[in-house]
Amino acid sequence: MTIKDIARLSGYGIGTVSRVINNHPDVSDKARQRIMEVIEETNFQPNSNAKHLKMRAVSSIAIIIKGNQNILFNAILEQIQQRLLANDEEAVVSYLDEDANEVSYAMSLCREKNPKGIFFLGGDLEYFEKDFKYIPVPCVLLTNSGKDLKFTNLSSLTTDDAAASEAVIDYLVDQGHTHIGILGGNLSDTQVSYKRLTGCIAGFKKHHLDFQQDLQYEPCHYSVEESYEAALRLLKRNSSLTAIFAFGDIIAFGAMRASFDLGKRIPEDISLVGYDGIDLSRFFVPRLTTVRQDTAQMAKQGVDLMLQRIHYPYKAVHKVIPYELIKSESVKKIN
């Protein structure tokens, strides 16, 4: 696909197409709209098809990752890097602490490195709401939604965390579990863990089950070490639990060890569900029941959005990527 093809398909001249690609003002709204429609339909990327635009590239695309133990982000990162490389784009990766201010860090990157665009893998919307207006480059937020923030240069791709979590509660109740513990994240309403907890509470209400937060919920970071300690606290505090829903597979792995150390077998004594569907979850004993997030689609659509918004005057886009509940060996049906 070349600029000549875009001209042919749109019905406008090469010069007009070029002016639209370079965001020149001397193009009619009708022509601009039609050309942009063709560009989007064909997923035309100028960096891989127009040498003069390649030569104008003076900076890399930044990728900011919240937390250094979230295996889901590593899977997304690898696929993003491969797709950027296929489009002759360089990427610079930064890992931040889970509690760090990623938007403040991005502001520093913009001042010092002048990135062409920024991917955020994970993000606290409180930071975005406060300071994102100072970031001038196209950005894509993955695994959280920036739709309500209404920034014109911030697109986002996420799973419906509330719906997926409610589906987990539905499944556990269907398997006979009414004493269910929740593990991981925190109660900040600007993070995905809050959306997942909201979905759980909706599930409890639907099935007329009480939710006692002080007895059934234990927060922790997305880390094996912290989830191990958190699971110990939860299980010692509430010995009536027959199932635990962990807000990340990495958190579930810590809960597995904690259960074993307390003499509980999975799933014979306690059932366990994770979230993310990382490849490693298929190789644990027992195989983990989990919510699979579609990392391939997040990476593909995220890169497409980024490249389009670097080169064309597109508006922000916010999409929900479908999830899948993988029913495996770590949940036991009880009477």
DAQUICOR-V254741 format. One record per backbone hydrogen bond with DSSP energy under -1.0 kcal/mol. NH is the residue of the N-H (numbers start at 1). CO is the residue of the C=O. If there is no record, write none. Layout:
nh->NH co->CO
nh->NH co->CO
//
This chain:
nh->6 co->2
nh->7 co->3
nh->8 co->4
nh->9 co->5
nh->10 co->6
nh->11 co->7
nh->17 co->13
nh->18 co->14
nh->19 co->15
nh->20 co->16
nh->21 co->17
nh->22 co->18
nh->23 co->20
nh->24 co->19
nh->27 co->25
nh->32 co->28
nh->33 co->29
nh->34 co->30
nh->35 co->31
nh->36 co->32
nh->37 co->33
nh->38 co->34
nh->39 co->35
nh->40 co->36
nh->41 co->37
nh->42 co->38
nh->44 co->39
nh->48 co->45
nh->50 co->46
nh->54 co->50
nh->55 co->51
nh->57 co->54
nh->61 co->90
nh->62 co->117
nh->63 co->92
nh->64 co->119
nh->65 co->94
nh->66 co->121
nh->67 co->96
nh->71 co->69
nh->74 co->70
nh->75 co->71
nh->76 co->72
nh->77 co->73
nh->78 co->74
nh->79 co->75
nh->80 co->76
nh->81 co->77
nh->82 co->78
nh->83 co->79
nh->84 co->80
nh->85 co->81
nh->86 co->82
nh->88 co->85
nh->89 co->84
nh->92 co->61
nh->94 co->63
nh->96 co->65
nh->100 co->97
nh->102 co->100
nh->105 co->101
nh->106 co->102
nh->107 co->103
nh->108 co->104
nh->109 co->105
nh->110 co->106
nh->111 co->107
nh->112 co->108
nh->113 co->109
nh->114 co->109
nh->116 co->60
nh->118 co->138
nh->119 co->62
nh->120 co->140
nh->121 co->64
nh->122 co->142
nh->125 co->190
nh->127 co->124
nh->128 co->124
nh->129 co->125
nh->130 co->126
nh->131 co->127
nh->132 co->128
nh->134 co->131
nh->135 co->132
nh->139 co->153
nh->140 co->118
nh->141 co->155
nh->142 co->120
nh->143 co->157
nh->149 co->146
nh->154 co->151
nh->155 co->139
nh->156 co->317
nh->157 co->141
nh->158 co->319
nh->161 co->159
nh->164 co->160
nh->165 co->161
nh->166 co->162
nh->167 co->163
nh->168 co->164
nh->169 co->165
nh->170 co->166
nh->171 co->167
nh->172 co->168
nh->173 co->169
nh->174 co->170
nh->175 co->171
nh->176 co->173
nh->177 co->172
nh->181 co->243
nh->182 co->216
nh->183 co->245
nh->184 co->218
nh->185 co->220
nh->191 co->188
nh->194 co->191
nh->195 co->191
nh->196 co->192
nh->197 co->193
nh->198 co->194
nh->199 co->195
nh->200 co->196
nh->201 co->197
nh->202 co->198
nh->203 co->199
nh->204 co->200
nh->205 co->201
nh->206 co->202
nh->207 co->203
nh->208 co->205
nh->209 co->204
nh->215 co->212
nh->216 co->212
nh->217 co->213
nh->218 co->182
nh->220 co->185
nh->223 co->221
nh->227 co->223
nh->228 co->224
nh->229 co->225
nh->230 co->226
nh->231 co->227
nh->232 co->228
nh->233 co->229
nh->234 co->230
nh->235 co->231
nh->236 co->232
nh->237 co->233
nh->238 co->234
nh->241 co->238
nh->242 co->179
nh->243 co->179
nh->244 co->271
nh->245 co->181
nh->246 co->273
nh->247 co->183
nh->249 co->275
nh->252 co->248
nh->253 co->249
nh->254 co->250
nh->255 co->251
nh->256 co->252
nh->257 co->253
nh->258 co->254
nh->259 co->255
nh->260 co->256
nh->261 co->257
nh->262 co->258
nh->263 co->260
nh->264 co->259
nh->269 co->265
nh->270 co->265
nh->271 co->242
nh->272 co->330
nh->273 co->244
nh->274 co->289
nh->276 co->291
nh->281 co->278
nh->282 co->279
nh->283 co->280
nh->288 co->281
nh->290 co->326
nh->292 co->324
nh->293 co->276
nh->295 co->293
nh->298 co->294
nh->299 co->295
nh->300 co->296
nh->301 co->297
nh->302 co->298
nh->303 co->299
nh->304 co->300
nh->305 co->301
nh->306 co->302
nh->307 co->303
nh->308 co->304
nh->309 co->305
nh->310 co->306
nh->311 co->307
nh->312 co->308
nh->314 co->312
nh->319 co->156
nh->321 co->158
nh->324 co->292
nh->326 co->290
nh->334 co->175
//
